[in-house]
Amino acid sequence: MHSLNIFLDRKSRSINIALSGILLAICLICVILLILLFLCPQAFQLDSLVHPDSSAINPAVVVGLISTVFTASTSALITRAVEHSL
């Protein structure tokens, strides 16, 4: 445990930059997926998105899941940014 603390103390800036970059990438991917979902649902190659009457995944479920991931990653990114600015 002691060696982990030493590693985290020495590499804390790099770890923070990496985590912020990962969260930013997740946000961008979610935005791109949401835009694609509304502009071209055929890109996902799911029949239920093109024909909502299908019994598979509903478009509302897909939008809800992507929106939830986007909200969580945006919230975490903002929290990290505010925490580091204090």
N, C-alpha and C positions, 0 to 999 in steps of 0.2 A: 504494500500500500504506500509505503514511503517513496519508493521509486516512481510510482504513478504520480504522486504529488509533485515530485521534482520535475518529471516530464511535463506535466500540465503547467507548472510555473514557467518553465523555459519556453514552451511552445504555445502559450496562451494566445498570443496575437495571431499566429498562423491558424490555430484551431478556430478562433472567432471569425477570421476572414473566410475560412473554408465553410463553416456552418452558415454564415450569411450568404455566401455564394450558392450553396445548395438550396437554401430557402428561396433565394431569388430565382433560381432555375425552376424550382417547383411552381412558383407563381407564374412565371412566363409560360411554362408548359400548360398549366391549367387555362390560362387566358387563350392560348392558341387552340386548345381542344374545344373550349366553349365557342370560339369564333367559328371553327370548322363545323361544330355541331349544328349551329344555326345557319351557316351559309351553304354547307355541302354535307348533309348527313350521310350521303352515299360513301363518303371517304372512310367511314368507320366499318363499312361492309357488314353492318348488322341489319338484317331485314326488318327487325322491329322498329328501327329508327326511321326507316323509309315508309313503312306501312304500320302505323301505330296500333292497328287492330290486331296485330299478331299477338300470340300468347307469351312471347319471350320478354325480354327487358323492355320496359316502357321508357319513352324519351324523358319523362319526368324523373324517373329514377336516375338515369344517366346524368341529367343536368343537376339533380340534387347532390349526387356523389361528387361530381367535379367541383361544384360550388362549395361543398363542405371542405374539400381538400384545399381549395383556393383560399377560403376564409381562414382556415387554420394556419396555413403557411404565411399568409399576409399578416395575420395577428402575431405570429411568432417573430416574423421579421421586424415588424414595427416595435414590438416589445424589446427585442435585442438592440435596435437602433436607439431607442429612448434610454435603455439601461446604460449603454456605452456613452451616451452624451452627458450623463449626470456625473 
